[in-house]
Amino acid sequence: MAESKRQTLSPGKDGVVDRISNLPESLLCHILSFLPTKDSIATSILSTRWKLLWTLVPKLDLDSDTINTSELSADDDEDEREIMFAHIVSSVLAQQECGELQTFHLQWKFGWDGSHLDAWLRTAAARKVKELDLDIFMHDCDVENLKLPPSFFSCRTLVVLKLSGDIDIDIDIDTPSLSFNFPSLKILHLVEISLPSIINSQEHPFLRLLSGCPVLEDLSFTTDLFEGEYKLCVPTLKRLSFSENVCNESDYELEINAPALEYFNFEGDLRDIKFHQKLDNLVQANVESYVYEDEQKEFYREWVFRLFTALNNVKFLSFSPYGTEWHNVGNIYPSSFQNLVQLDFNVSDCNWPMLQDLLQNAPNLETLVVTKEYTYDKSNLCWKEPQYDRDNLPSHLTSFYYGGFEGLKDEEEFVKYILKEARVLKTATIQVYRGKSKENVLEKLSMFPRRSTTCLLRVE
């Protein structure tokens, strides 16, 4: 690879290197910052001036899957590769000469020794790192998760912190006096790290972590299990996303105090979620929720009603209700969604009534996207034409999309209803399920009356 670079950018090739080397140093560093760190280092062979230029680049992107492939043979075992990668990271950090480190992105797959991380993070903090992205994966499931050093939780320069994989920030259960101080942190993403033990501890270090982020705007976290009572109070928060990786039918209560929220995303088993106030600034919400028959089913209606009361001002809503109990929930929407202009709805055999109710409560809807689950039970009763004010739907709807069309009777009745009632509809797009004839579907749907004289019907 290095030889290829030498041939491509050698002075003999029309003086490419000479011309590039005449560029200002700041511009050269800017160009190198778009390359992976291993490629930036490789440019040092091009000329004397380039030899240490990479050390001025304020971005480090180190990946254990790729950075040491040229130094090691296929016969080397994992321990040797791990030692080599740790040596390379330490060496790169030692040679980096820039005063401040803008970004430190580390993707690390290791088997047994994670002790180097402490020194690397101390170095990054000393370089006033602004964005830290750690993606850690362990080959050996018997090895304990990596623990971040306590000193790191007072990194005043961090603006973005992303942690994913086998990381455990449960480091202060026995040291409650440890404080979190991230005065500049605006984005915090915690993906599949060890969260449950933190939240369930009496000391609530996760919540103390949030209290140490006075300007936090974007919080995202995923976990394998929610249990217990959580209270998230972040007045500056604009984006909140949380999810369970698997459906555990777990029991939890979540209170959220985030009056500035503009974006909300939830994926998981529906339980008791309370917002302290209505979200007047909310623009977009994505809800992928599971409702299954269990001992908590008597509370489902109340939980859904409470959640959508808080989301009532949303403009763009994506709703995917999964599970066997949605057909027992009934009409759960609190009042009209006056601001809703786009609805994306994932329909199944159990949740058609919820779609009907939403259409009834969205008088200003402009775009409707309906996607059908392929696990659909064709024997269940589904679409029924609503009996409410028939002028609600046609008022503003201009775009309609239906994905997964199989030509079932309830599907045809639903599409017929939209075409017949939507008075200003401009496009109706039907995406057919694989194996179905597009020509036959188009021929049949073309026979349905269309209230809008400008509606274009497409079948894909």
Secondary structure, 3 states (H helix, E strand, C coil): CHHHHHHHCCCCCCCHHHHHHCCCHHHHHHHHCCCCHHHHHHHHHCCCCCCCHHHHCCEEEEECCCCCCCCCCCCCCHHHHHHHHHHHHHHHHHHCCCCCCCEEEEEEEECCCCCHHHHHHHHHHHCCCCEEEEEEEECCCCCCCEECCHHHHHCCCCCEEEEEECEECCCCCCCCCCCCCCCCCCEEEEECCCCHHHHHCCCCHHHHHHHCCCCCCEEEEEECCCCEEEEEECCCCCEEEEEECCCCCCCEEEEEECCCCCEEEEEEECCEEEECCCCCCCCEEEEEEECCCCCCHHHHHHHHHHHHHHCCCCCEEEEEEECCCHHHCCCCCCCCCCCCCEEEEEECCCCHHHHHHHHHCCCCCCEEEEEECCCCCCCCCCCCCCCCCCCCHHHCCCEEEEEEECCCHHHHHHHHHHHHHCCCCCEEEEEECCCCCHHHHHHHHCCCCCCCCCCEEEEC
